[in-house]
Amino acid sequence: MSDFLEKQTRVGGFQPNRRRLLASAGLGLTLPLVFPGFAMATDILAVRVWPAAEYTRVTLEHNNSLKFSHFVMSSPDRLVLDIEGADLNAALRDLISKIIPNDPFIAQVRVAQNKPRLVRLVFDLKVPVTPQVFQLEPVAEYKHRLVLDLFPTTPLADPFAAFMDDEARFPRLDKPAEKTSTEKTSPEKTNPEKAVAEKSKPQPSPEKQTNPIHSRWITVALDAGHGGEDPGAIGAMGTQEKKVVLDIAKRLKSKIDAIPGMRAVLTRDGDYFVPLNTRVEKARKAKADLFVSIHADAFIKPEARGSSVFALSEKGASSAAARWLADNENAADLVGGVNIRTQDQQLAKVLFDLSTTAQITDSLKVGKAVLNELGNLNKLHKSYVEQAGFAVLKAPDIPSILIETAFISNPEEEKRLTEDAYQDQMAKAIVSGIQRYFAKVVAIRT
């Protein structure tokens, strides 16, 4: 019986035996009455699939802790997951319809009651994967979750490498010009007197030399908060923070890319979860000159309103509200779901320890420039850049700010956040502040 699903698959699909499924369901209901000490059955409450270019996540939400096992097979590539103590139900069957055609890794999924109280799921794969399978304890609105993260065994094309090498759209400004023949260009040979005069001129001291950033494109990393399993704050009308901030981030990227000498990269470009330290690492990998995290958070009081800008603090939060928001945002990994066993704890510690005063100083400068522009569009929650220990702002070498565009918990601001015109105005205000900051520290090509 253990090979039921795979055997049926090899002959062209399967049709679960309705009598056996009904008997299994009945057994799950009656056994606890006959044997009081028998473990309670596990009910799968909901299933969710989050495809992305880097990995696909499958989440099974359930009411109890469960036992499971998994293994991978090749020729063809498959991932098999066995769930013990569970019966096939509508939620599990619904998983079949949640696999979309353009999922990079999953072709289809098949589910069946492989034996009484054991459900088998077979994921037919498009490429070989290295799965990470782990459980999450209840948090926020979620009950227990079994998470399958399907990473390609052979890494696919790195979008950040492609971004850095995209010279068609963004030719490197620091690319050295092709040298001509020495005989044709040597000033000593063409004009010896002029060459001697040039050499006798005093040379600029190192600290006054042109900042190397002047000669290349300015890169801004845009981080749309939350995503995937983590919806962020939810307004009274049901608006999810993760969606509106991604919309604003995409508009912002478009505006930055249109500025000569500047370009932007997104830490996420779809509805999927990215751990906080991974967002920071993506910005560093892209050699970003600025990191901007975009949010639309909620507060315990619906009347809270206005835009805010935050920078990192090494000495504690600047206010109780700032501390509350930082704690809220730092819990994103718990809600979104991080495999603690594989999380790079050492990296997280290094990022924390290397956060420097210089980084914070620059962050406060760019934060002030952005806040001034936001003040022309929206009421400001605070008239100064606030500070708190936001984990996502801890890149040691990149000025980093977190923008609360508006409070999604405020009904009026929630409505505005869903409007195209307001999102565009918000993106325009943010990019104006970014330009104002860089105009003071670098020469943006015009």
TITI-201561 format. One record per residue (C-alpha): x, y, z; residue number from 1. Coordinates in nm, 3 decimals, decimal comma, always signed. Layout:
<recs>
+---------+---------+---------+-----+
|       X |       Y |       Z | seq |
+---------+---------+---------+-----+
|       X |       Y |       Z | NUM |
...
+---------+---------+---------+-----+
</recs>
This chain:
<recs>
+---------+---------+---------+-----+
|       X |       Y |       Z | seq |
+---------+---------+---------+-----+
|  +0,000 |  +0,000 |  +0,000 |   1 |
|  +0,290 |  +0,237 |  +0,066 |   2 |
|  +0,366 |  +0,248 |  -0,306 |   3 |
|  +0,002 |  +0,304 |  -0,405 |   4 |
|  +0,038 |  +0,661 |  -0,524 |   5 |
|  +0,362 |  +0,609 |  -0,716 |   6 |
|  +0,233 |  +0,291 |  -0,880 |   7 |
|  -0,083 |  +0,466 |  -0,991 |   8 |
|  +0,124 |  +0,758 |  -1,120 |   9 |
|  +0,331 |  +0,536 |  -1,346 |  10 |
|  +0,021 |  +0,407 |  -1,524 |  11 |
|  -0,113 |  +0,751 |  -1,597 |  12 |
|  -0,268 |  +0,908 |  -1,288 |  13 |
|  -0,477 |  +0,778 |  -1,004 |  14 |
|  -0,834 |  +0,776 |  -0,880 |  15 |
|  -0,858 |  +0,745 |  -0,500 |  16 |
|  -1,087 |  +0,464 |  -0,383 |  17 |
|  -1,387 |  +0,647 |  -0,241 |  18 |
|  -1,485 |  +0,354 |  -0,014 |  19 |
|  -1,139 |  +0,341 |  +0,139 |  20 |
|  -1,134 |  +0,719 |  +0,190 |  21 |
|  -1,473 |  +0,713 |  +0,358 |  22 |
|  -1,367 |  +0,423 |  +0,577 |  23 |
|  -1,048 |  +0,607 |  +0,669 |  24 |
|  -1,244 |  +0,919 |  +0,755 |  25 |
|  -1,479 |  +0,713 |  +0,968 |  26 |
|  -1,188 |  +0,546 |  +1,145 |  27 |
|  -1,040 |  +0,884 |  +1,227 |  28 |
|  -1,367 |  +0,985 |  +1,393 |  29 |
|  -1,441 |  +0,667 |  +1,589 |  30 |
|  -1,102 |  +0,551 |  +1,715 |  31 |
|  -1,062 |  +0,827 |  +1,976 |  32 |
|  -1,400 |  +0,721 |  +2,122 |  33 |
|  -1,301 |  +0,357 |  +2,145 |  34 |
|  -0,945 |  +0,424 |  +2,259 |  35 |
|  -0,935 |  +0,742 |  +2,467 |  36 |
|  -0,553 |  +0,748 |  +2,471 |  37 |
|  -0,526 |  +0,742 |  +2,089 |  38 |
|  -0,360 |  +1,051 |  +1,940 |  39 |
|  -0,593 |  +1,307 |  +1,790 |  40 |
|  -0,607 |  +1,320 |  +1,413 |  41 |
|  -0,438 |  +1,609 |  +1,237 |  42 |
|  -0,660 |  +1,821 |  +1,016 |  43 |
|  -0,503 |  +2,022 |  +0,733 |  44 |
|  -0,679 |  +2,357 |  +0,756 |  45 |
|  -0,532 |  +2,546 |  +0,460 |  46 |
|  -0,268 |  +2,514 |  +0,190 |  47 |
|  -0,074 |  +2,795 |  +0,025 |  48 |
|  +0,186 |  +2,806 |  -0,255 |  49 |
|  +0,430 |  +3,094 |  -0,309 |  50 |
|  +0,630 |  +3,055 |  -0,632 |  51 |
|  +0,932 |  +3,279 |  -0,691 |  52 |
|  +1,240 |  +3,282 |  -0,911 |  53 |
|  +1,465 |  +3,181 |  -0,619 |  54 |
|  +1,248 |  +2,912 |  -0,462 |  55 |
|  +0,890 |  +2,793 |  -0,426 |  56 |
|  +0,734 |  +2,764 |  -0,082 |  57 |
|  +0,444 |  +2,532 |  -0,001 |  58 |
|  +0,272 |  +2,573 |  +0,335 |  59 |
|  +0,032 |  +2,329 |  +0,501 |  60 |
|  -0,147 |  +2,484 |  +0,799 |  61 |
|  -0,282 |  +2,233 |  +1,050 |  62 |
|  -0,440 |  +2,212 |  +1,393 |  63 |
|  -0,189 |  +1,981 |  +1,567 |  64 |
|  +0,177 |  +1,895 |  +1,552 |  65 |
|  +0,227 |  +1,616 |  +1,304 |  66 |
|  +0,474 |  +1,351 |  +1,197 |  67 |
|  +0,601 |  +1,359 |  +0,843 |  68 |
|  +0,874 |  +1,221 |  +0,623 |  69 |
|  +0,994 |  +1,316 |  +0,278 |  70 |
|  +1,231 |  +1,199 |  +0,008 |  71 |
|  +1,328 |  +1,300 |  -0,343 |  72 |
|  +1,331 |  +1,081 |  -0,654 |  73 |
|  +1,481 |  +1,125 |  -0,998 |  74 |
|  +1,400 |  +1,017 |  -1,355 |  75 |
|  +1,160 |  +1,191 |  -1,339 |  76 |
|  +1,228 |  +1,440 |  -1,058 |  77 |
|  +0,977 |  +1,420 |  -0,775 |  78 |
|  +0,943 |  +1,516 |  -0,410 |  79 |
|  +0,735 |  +1,280 |  -0,196 |  80 |
|  +0,586 |  +1,392 |  +0,135 |  81 |
|  +0,409 |  +1,154 |  +0,373 |  82 |
|  +0,191 |  +1,300 |  +0,648 |  83 |
|  +0,103 |  +1,064 |  +0,930 |  84 |
|  -0,218 |  +1,085 |  +1,132 |  85 |
|  -0,402 |  +1,279 |  +0,864 |  86 |
|  -0,693 |  +1,210 |  +0,632 |  87 |
|  -0,733 |  +1,343 |  +0,283 |  88 |
|  -0,968 |  +1,641 |  +0,292 |  89 |
|  -1,084 |  +1,929 |  +0,077 |  90 |
|  -0,795 |  +2,155 |  +0,182 |  91 |
|  -0,537 |  +1,900 |  +0,064 |  92 |
|  -0,722 |  +1,841 |  -0,262 |  93 |
|  -0,724 |  +2,218 |  -0,313 |  94 |
|  -0,344 |  +2,209 |  -0,331 |  95 |
|  -0,371 |  +2,065 |  -0,684 |  96 |
|  -0,538 |  +2,379 |  -0,818 |  97 |
|  -0,288 |  +2,611 |  -0,650 |  98 |
|  +0,006 |  +2,503 |  -0,869 |  99 |
|  +0,031 |  +2,762 |  -1,145 | 100 |
|  +0,172 |  +2,682 |  -1,492 | 101 |
|  +0,465 |  +2,924 |  -1,463 | 102 |
|  +0,588 |  +2,794 |  -1,127 | 103 |
|  +0,965 |  +2,761 |  -1,185 | 104 |
|  +0,996 |  +2,436 |  -0,991 | 105 |
|  +0,666 |  +2,248 |  -0,955 | 106 |
|  +0,491 |  +2,100 |  -1,260 | 107 |
|  +0,198 |  +1,947 |  -1,069 | 108 |
|  +0,110 |  +1,781 |  -0,740 | 109 |
|  -0,084 |  +1,461 |  -0,672 | 110 |
|  -0,244 |  +1,370 |  -0,339 | 111 |
|  -0,396 |  +1,046 |  -0,210 | 112 |
|  -0,482 |  +0,853 |  +0,105 | 113 |
|  -0,189 |  +0,616 |  +0,071 | 114 |
|  -0,302 |  +0,405 |  +0,369 | 115 |
|  -0,532 |  +0,468 |  +0,668 | 116 |
|  -0,422 |  +0,781 |  +0,854 | 117 |
|  -0,141 |  +0,854 |  +0,608 | 118 |
|  -0,163 |  +1,103 |  +0,324 | 119 |
|  +0,096 |  +1,109 |  +0,048 | 120 |
|  +0,176 |  +1,413 |  -0,166 | 121 |
|  +0,389 |  +1,377 |  -0,478 | 122 |
|  +0,529 |  +1,694 |  -0,634 | 123 |
|  +0,629 |  +1,646 |  -0,998 | 124 |
|  +0,924 |  +1,879 |  -1,049 | 125 |
|  +1,051 |  +2,077 |  -1,345 | 126 |
|  +1,410 |  +2,073 |  -1,215 | 127 |
|  +1,591 |  +1,882 |  -0,939 | 128 |
|  +1,541 |  +2,049 |  -0,600 | 129 |
|  +1,702 |  +2,045 |  -0,259 | 130 |
|  +1,408 |  +2,079 |  -0,021 | 131 |
|  +1,405 |  +2,234 |  +0,324 | 132 |
|  +1,112 |  +2,093 |  +0,518 | 133 |
|  +1,039 |  +2,226 |  +0,866 | 134 |
|  +0,758 |  +2,307 |  +1,108 | 135 |
|  +0,655 |  +2,638 |  +1,259 | 136 |
|  +0,476 |  +2,691 |  +1,587 | 137 |
|  +0,153 |  +2,895 |  +1,596 | 138 |
|  +0,211 |  +3,269 |  +1,559 | 139 |
|  -0,009 |  +3,569 |  +1,483 | 140 |
|  -0,318 |  +3,439 |  +1,297 | 141 |
|  -0,152 |  +3,113 |  +1,198 | 142 |
|  -0,180 |  +2,775 |  +1,366 | 143 |
|  +0,086 |  +2,506 |  +1,318 | 144 |
|  +0,252 |  +2,512 |  +0,976 | 145 |
|  +0,450 |  +2,256 |  +0,781 | 146 |
|  +0,671 |  +2,439 |  +0,531 | 147 |
|  +0,838 |  +2,303 |  +0,219 | 148 |
|  +1,094 |  +2,533 |  +0,061 | 149 |
|  +1,201 |  +2,397 |  -0,278 | 150 |
|  +1,539 |  +2,535 |  -0,381 | 151 |
|  +1,694 |  +2,433 |  -0,714 | 152 |
|  +1,980 |  +2,187 |  -0,667 | 153 |
|  +2,168 |  +2,369 |  -0,942 | 154 |
|  +2,124 |  +2,743 |  -0,884 | 155 |
|  +1,936 |  +2,914 |  -1,163 | 156 |
|  +2,058 |  +3,234 |  -1,326 | 157 |
|  +2,133 |  +3,484 |  -1,050 | 158 |
|  +1,905 |  +3,785 |  -1,104 | 159 |
|  +2,146 |  +4,008 |  -0,911 | 160 |
|  +2,440 |  +3,901 |  -1,129 | 161 |
|  +2,229 |  +3,979 |  -1,434 | 162 |
|  +2,140 |  +4,314 |  -1,278 | 163 |
|  +2,504 |  +4,406 |  -1,220 | 164 |
|  +2,602 |  +4,301 |  -1,573 | 165 |
|  +2,315 |  +4,476 |  -1,751 | 166 |
|  +2,537 |  +4,717 |  -1,944 | 167 |
|  +2,284 |  +4,745 |  -2,224 | 168 |
|  +2,058 |  +4,955 |  -2,002 | 169 |
|  +2,315 |  +5,064 |  -1,744 | 170 |
|  +2,664 |  +5,096 |  -1,896 | 171 |
|  +2,930 |  +5,122 |  -1,627 | 172 |
|  +3,035 |  +5,483 |  -1,583 | 173 |
|  +3,365 |  +5,372 |  -1,430 | 174 |
|  +3,456 |  +5,149 |  -1,726 | 175 |
|  +3,799 |  +5,267 |  -1,842 | 176 |
|  +3,815 |  +5,414 |  -2,188 | 177 |
|  +4,010 |  +5,223 |  -2,450 | 178 |
|  +4,369 |  +5,340 |  -2,461 | 179 |
|  +4,525 |  +5,447 |  -2,786 | 180 |
|  +4,886 |  +5,403 |  -2,885 | 181 |
|  +5,139 |  +5,550 |  -2,640 | 182 |
|  +5,324 |  +5,715 |  -2,923 | 183 |
|  +5,007 |  +5,902 |  -3,023 | 184 |
|  +4,899 |  +6,014 |  -2,676 | 185 |
|  +5,217 |  +6,057 |  -2,472 | 186 |
|  +5,231 |  +6,425 |  -2,365 | 187 |
|  +5,609 |  +6,394 |  -2,321 | 188 |
|  +5,645 |  +6,331 |  -2,693 | 189 |
|  +5,380 |  +6,571 |  -2,823 | 190 |
|  +5,448 |  +6,865 |  -2,591 | 191 |
|  +5,741 |  +6,813 |  -2,349 | 192 |
|  +5,716 |  +7,163 |  -2,197 | 193 |
|  +5,346 |  +7,118 |  -2,112 | 194 |
|  +5,412 |  +6,777 |  -1,958 | 195 |
|  +5,678 |  +6,920 |  -1,726 | 196 |
|  +5,443 |  +7,200 |  -1,623 | 197 |
|  +5,161 |  +6,953 |  -1,545 | 198 |
|  +5,391 |  +6,741 |  -1,329 | 199 |
|  +5,502 |  +7,046 |  -1,131 | 200 |
|  +5,142 |  +7,131 |  -1,028 | 201 |
|  +5,048 |  +7,036 |  -0,670 | 202 |
|  +4,845 |  +6,713 |  -0,659 | 203 |
|  +4,520 |  +6,696 |  -0,456 | 204 |
|  +4,545 |  +6,527 |  -0,118 | 205 |
|  +4,381 |  +6,183 |  -0,091 | 206 |
|  +4,091 |  +6,307 |  +0,118 | 207 |
|  +4,003 |  +6,567 |  -0,144 | 208 |
|  +4,011 |  +6,331 |  -0,438 | 209 |
|  +3,688 |  +6,257 |  -0,619 | 210 |
|  +3,468 |  +6,005 |  -0,441 | 211 |
|  +3,482 |  +5,684 |  -0,649 | 212 |
|  +3,101 |  +5,673 |  -0,652 | 213 |
|  +3,111 |  +5,977 |  -0,882 | 214 |
|  +3,225 |  +5,769 |  -1,174 | 215 |
|  +2,965 |  +5,493 |  -1,165 | 216 |
|  +2,593 |  +5,435 |  -1,143 | 217 |
|  +2,427 |  +5,497 |  -0,808 | 218 |
|  +2,241 |  +5,183 |  -0,701 | 219 |
|  +1,940 |  +5,197 |  -0,469 | 220 |
|  +1,806 |  +4,875 |  -0,312 | 221 |
|  +1,429 |  +4,894 |  -0,265 | 222 |
|  +1,284 |  +4,660 |  -0,005 | 223 |
|  +0,908 |  +4,606 |  -0,015 | 224 |
|  +0,828 |  +4,485 |  +0,336 | 225 |
|  +0,667 |  +4,152 |  +0,422 | 226 |
|  +0,542 |  +3,917 |  +0,145 | 227 |
|  +0,427 |  +3,560 |  +0,104 | 228 |
|  +0,322 |  +3,407 |  +0,433 | 229 |
|  +0,366 |  +3,745 |  +0,600 | 230 |
|  +0,090 |  +3,985 |  +0,487 | 231 |
|  +0,209 |  +4,264 |  +0,714 | 232 |
|  -0,056 |  +4,490 |  +0,859 | 233 |
|  -0,413 |  +4,456 |  +0,731 | 234 |
|  -0,652 |  +4,750 |  +0,711 | 235 |
|  -1,019 |  +4,756 |  +0,801 | 236 |
|  -1,111 |  +4,713 |  +0,432 | 237 |
|  -0,885 |  +4,408 |  +0,408 | 238 |
|  -0,596 |  +4,586 |  +0,232 | 239 |
|  -0,270 |  +4,400 |  +0,290 | 240 |
|  +0,046 |  +4,593 |  +0,359 | 241 |
|  +0,260 |  +4,354 |  +0,154 | 242 |
|  +0,068 |  +4,439 |  -0,164 | 243 |
|  +0,057 |  +4,818 |  -0,145 | 244 |
|  +0,425 |  +4,851 |  -0,052 | 245 |
|  +0,527 |  +4,628 |  -0,344 | 246 |
|  +0,318 |  +4,848 |  -0,576 | 247 |
|  +0,490 |  +5,159 |  -0,441 | 248 |
|  +0,834 |  +4,996 |  -0,464 | 249 |
|  +0,779 |  +4,906 |  -0,830 | 250 |
|  +0,669 |  +5,262 |  -0,908 | 251 |
|  +0,974 |  +5,392 |  -0,724 | 252 |
|  +1,206 |  +5,162 |  -0,917 | 253 |
|  +1,062 |  +5,284 |  -1,246 | 254 |
|  +1,124 |  +5,647 |  -1,149 | 255 |
|  +1,479 |  +5,583 |  -1,027 | 256 |
|  +1,571 |  +5,386 |  -1,340 | 257 |
|  +1,457 |  +5,683 |  -1,548 | 258 |
|  +1,710 |  +5,913 |  -1,378 | 259 |
|  +2,043 |  +5,932 |  -1,563 | 260 |
|  +2,318 |  +5,786 |  -1,346 | 261 |
|  +2,085 |  +5,596 |  -1,112 | 262 |
|  +1,930 |  +5,249 |  -1,103 | 263 |
|  +1,725 |  +5,047 |  -0,856 | 264 |
|  +1,696 |  +4,683 |  -0,758 | 265 |
|  +1,411 |  +4,516 |  -0,568 | 266 |
|  +1,475 |  +4,271 |  -0,283 | 267 |
|  +1,147 |  +4,105 |  -0,384 | 268 |
|  +0,951 |  +4,158 |  -0,703 | 269 |
|  +0,655 |  +3,933 |  -0,624 | 270 |
|  +0,441 |  +3,794 |  -0,345 | 271 |
|  +0,689 |  +3,573 |  -0,161 | 272 |
|  +0,873 |  +3,583 |  +0,170 | 273 |
|  +1,234 |  +3,702 |  +0,204 | 274 |
|  +1,403 |  +3,672 |  +0,547 | 275 |
|  +1,525 |  +3,999 |  +0,697 | 276 |
|  +1,896 |  +3,921 |  +0,683 | 277 |
|  +1,859 |  +3,798 |  +0,323 | 278 |
|  +1,716 |  +4,137 |  +0,227 | 279 |
|  +2,027 |  +4,303 |  +0,368 | 280 |
|  +2,256 |  +4,057 |  +0,192 | 281 |
|  +2,080 |  +4,118 |  -0,139 | 282 |
|  +2,147 |  +4,490 |  -0,108 | 283 |
|  +2,515 |  +4,426 |  -0,033 | 284 |
|  +2,542 |  +4,181 |  -0,322 | 285 |
|  +2,406 |  +4,448 |  -0,555 | 286 |
|  +2,668 |  +4,692 |  -0,418 | 287 |
|  +2,387 |  +4,926 |  -0,322 | 288 |
|  +2,466 |  +5,284 |  -0,221 | 289 |
|  +2,135 |  +5,315 |  -0,036 | 290 |
|  +1,883 |  +5,072 |  +0,115 | 291 |
|  +1,519 |  +5,182 |  +0,141 | 292 |
|  +1,264 |  +4,959 |  +0,316 | 293 |
|  +0,903 |  +5,052 |  +0,240 | 294 |
|  +0,613 |  +4,985 |  +0,477 | 295 |
|  +0,258 |  +5,089 |  +0,558 | 296 |
|  +0,219 |  +4,971 |  +0,911 | 297 |
|  -0,059 |  +4,967 |  +1,166 | 298 |
|  -0,075 |  +5,101 |  +1,518 | 299 |
|  -0,284 |  +5,000 |  +1,816 | 300 |
|  -0,496 |  +5,315 |  +1,770 | 301 |
|  -0,675 |  +5,364 |  +1,434 | 302 |
|  -0,641 |  +5,741 |  +1,458 | 303 |
|  -0,261 |  +5,718 |  +1,417 | 304 |
|  -0,172 |  +5,872 |  +1,082 | 305 |
|  +0,103 |  +6,028 |  +0,878 | 306 |
|  +0,434 |  +5,933 |  +0,718 | 307 |
|  +0,748 |  +5,847 |  +0,913 | 308 |
|  +1,112 |  +5,776 |  +0,834 | 309 |
|  +1,335 |  +5,562 |  +1,054 | 310 |
|  +1,707 |  +5,497 |  +1,080 | 311 |
|  +1,897 |  +5,246 |  +1,290 | 312 |
|  +1,976 |  +5,319 |  +1,652 | 313 |
|  +2,262 |  +5,178 |  +1,857 | 314 |
|  +2,134 |  +5,333 |  +2,180 | 315 |
|  +1,771 |  +5,228 |  +2,194 | 316 |
|  +1,457 |  +5,360 |  +2,028 | 317 |
|  +1,385 |  +5,732 |  +2,007 | 318 |
|  +1,028 |  +5,674 |  +2,136 | 319 |
|  +0,802 |  +5,402 |  +2,269 | 320 |
|  +0,613 |  +5,401 |  +1,939 | 321 |
|  +0,938 |  +5,356 |  +1,744 | 322 |
|  +1,032 |  +5,064 |  +1,968 | 323 |
|  +0,688 |  +4,908 |  +1,920 | 324 |
|  +0,712 |  +4,938 |  +1,541 | 325 |
|  +1,065 |  +4,794 |  +1,536 | 326 |
|  +0,957 |  +4,497 |  +1,746 | 327 |
|  +0,663 |  +4,448 |  +1,512 | 328 |
|  +0,878 |  +4,456 |  +1,199 | 329 |
|  +1,149 |  +4,237 |  +1,351 | 330 |
|  +0,886 |  +3,968 |  +1,411 | 331 |
|  +0,845 |  +3,930 |  +1,033 | 332 |
|  +1,075 |  +3,626 |  +1,029 | 333 |
|  +0,849 |  +3,451 |  +1,280 | 334 |
|  +0,537 |  +3,521 |  +1,077 | 335 |
|  +0,691 |  +3,472 |  +0,734 | 336 |
|  +0,862 |  +3,154 |  +0,849 | 337 |
|  +1,239 |  +3,102 |  +0,870 | 338 |
|  +1,406 |  +2,764 |  +0,901 | 339 |
|  +1,600 |  +2,834 |  +1,219 | 340 |
|  +1,825 |  +2,533 |  +1,165 | 341 |
|  +1,967 |  +2,677 |  +0,845 | 342 |
|  +1,951 |  +3,047 |  +0,926 | 343 |
|  +2,297 |  +3,199 |  +0,931 | 344 |
|  +2,309 |  +3,311 |  +1,291 | 345 |
|  +2,674 |  +3,408 |  +1,260 | 346 |
|  +2,592 |  +3,638 |  +0,969 | 347 |
|  +2,313 |  +3,802 |  +1,168 | 348 |
|  +2,555 |  +3,867 |  +1,455 | 349 |
|  +2,817 |  +4,015 |  +1,223 | 350 |
|  +2,563 |  +4,249 |  +1,066 | 351 |
|  +2,460 |  +4,365 |  +1,410 | 352 |
|  +2,812 |  +4,413 |  +1,543 | 353 |
|  +2,939 |  +4,599 |  +1,238 | 354 |
|  +2,660 |  +4,857 |  +1,230 | 355 |
|  +2,862 |  +5,176 |  +1,249 | 356 |
|  +2,812 |  +5,532 |  +1,358 | 357 |
|  +2,906 |  +5,646 |  +1,008 | 358 |
|  +2,631 |  +5,438 |  +0,853 | 359 |
|  +2,376 |  +5,579 |  +1,097 | 360 |
|  +2,493 |  +5,935 |  +1,035 | 361 |
|  +2,446 |  +5,899 |  +0,660 | 362 |
|  +2,112 |  +5,725 |  +0,714 | 363 |
|  +1,987 |  +6,019 |  +0,919 | 364 |
|  +2,089 |  +6,258 |  +0,639 | 365 |
|  +1,906 |  +6,074 |  +0,364 | 366 |
|  +1,615 |  +6,012 |  +0,599 | 367 |
|  +1,578 |  +6,384 |  +0,664 | 368 |
|  +1,583 |  +6,460 |  +0,289 | 369 |
|  +1,311 |  +6,203 |  +0,222 | 370 |
|  +1,103 |  +6,314 |  +0,522 | 371 |
|  +1,104 |  +6,675 |  +0,401 | 372 |
|  +0,966 |  +6,565 |  +0,065 | 373 |
|  +0,702 |  +6,343 |  +0,224 | 374 |
|  +0,590 |  +6,643 |  +0,427 | 375 |
|  +0,483 |  +6,810 |  +0,102 | 376 |
|  +0,249 |  +6,519 |  +0,028 | 377 |
|  +0,128 |  +6,385 |  +0,359 | 378 |
|  +0,101 |  +6,479 |  +0,721 | 379 |
|  +0,412 |  +6,371 |  +0,910 | 380 |
|  +0,372 |  +6,143 |  +1,209 | 381 |
|  +0,693 |  +6,295 |  +1,350 | 382 |
|  +0,882 |  +6,595 |  +1,215 | 383 |
|  +1,220 |  +6,426 |  +1,259 | 384 |
|  +1,382 |  +6,097 |  +1,158 | 385 |
|  +1,310 |  +5,845 |  +1,431 | 386 |
|  +1,547 |  +5,566 |  +1,535 | 387 |
|  +1,505 |  +5,211 |  +1,658 | 388 |
|  +1,668 |  +4,870 |  +1,627 | 389 |
|  +1,515 |  +4,759 |  +1,297 | 390 |
|  +1,691 |  +4,438 |  +1,190 | 391 |
|  +1,651 |  +4,518 |  +0,822 | 392 |
|  +1,852 |  +4,842 |  +0,860 | 393 |
|  +2,168 |  +4,674 |  +0,991 | 394 |
|  +2,382 |  +4,664 |  +0,678 | 395 |
|  +2,714 |  +4,789 |  +0,815 | 396 |
|  +2,824 |  +4,965 |  +0,497 | 397 |
|  +2,503 |  +5,096 |  +0,336 | 398 |
|  +2,301 |  +5,399 |  +0,451 | 399 |
|  +1,960 |  +5,248 |  +0,530 | 400 |
|  +1,619 |  +5,393 |  +0,603 | 401 |
|  +1,273 |  +5,252 |  +0,665 | 402 |
|  +0,975 |  +5,452 |  +0,540 | 403 |
|  +0,629 |  +5,418 |  +0,687 | 404 |
|  +0,438 |  +5,563 |  +0,393 | 405 |
|  +0,113 |  +5,585 |  +0,591 | 406 |
|  -0,081 |  +5,395 |  +0,854 | 407 |
|  -0,290 |  +5,124 |  +0,692 | 408 |
|  -0,478 |  +5,098 |  +1,023 | 409 |
|  -0,618 |  +5,448 |  +0,961 | 410 |
|  -0,930 |  +5,408 |  +0,737 | 411 |
|  -0,864 |  +5,728 |  +0,544 | 412 |
|  -0,499 |  +5,647 |  +0,479 | 413 |
|  -0,581 |  +5,285 |  +0,392 | 414 |
|  -0,810 |  +5,411 |  +0,116 | 415 |
|  -0,544 |  +5,647 |  -0,020 | 416 |
|  -0,283 |  +5,372 |  -0,020 | 417 |
|  -0,492 |  +5,173 |  -0,268 | 418 |
|  -0,517 |  +5,464 |  -0,515 | 419 |
|  -0,284 |  +5,468 |  -0,814 | 420 |
|  -0,245 |  +5,846 |  -0,804 | 421 |
|  -0,146 |  +5,846 |  -0,436 | 422 |
|  +0,101 |  +5,561 |  -0,482 | 423 |
|  +0,260 |  +5,751 |  -0,768 | 424 |
|  +0,280 |  +6,072 |  -0,565 | 425 |
|  +0,436 |  +5,879 |  -0,277 | 426 |
|  +0,699 |  +5,727 |  -0,507 | 427 |
|  +0,771 |  +6,070 |  -0,657 | 428 |
|  +0,821 |  +6,225 |  -0,312 | 429 |
|  +1,058 |  +5,947 |  -0,204 | 430 |
|  +1,270 |  +5,967 |  -0,519 | 431 |
|  +1,289 |  +6,346 |  -0,485 | 432 |
|  +1,431 |  +6,306 |  -0,136 | 433 |
|  +1,680 |  +6,045 |  -0,255 | 434 |
|  +1,795 |  +6,274 |  -0,537 | 435 |
|  +1,830 |  +6,565 |  -0,296 | 436 |
|  +2,053 |  +6,354 |  -0,069 | 437 |
|  +2,280 |  +6,225 |  -0,346 | 438 |
|  +2,307 |  +6,569 |  -0,503 | 439 |
|  +2,498 |  +6,671 |  -0,191 | 440 |
|  +2,739 |  +6,378 |  -0,181 | 441 |
|  +2,789 |  +6,276 |  -0,543 | 442 |
|  +2,770 |  +6,426 |  -0,888 | 443 |
|  +2,466 |  +6,270 |  -1,051 | 444 |
|  +2,512 |  +6,269 |  -1,427 | 445 |
|  +2,264 |  +6,489 |  -1,610 | 446 |
+---------+---------+---------+-----+
</recs>
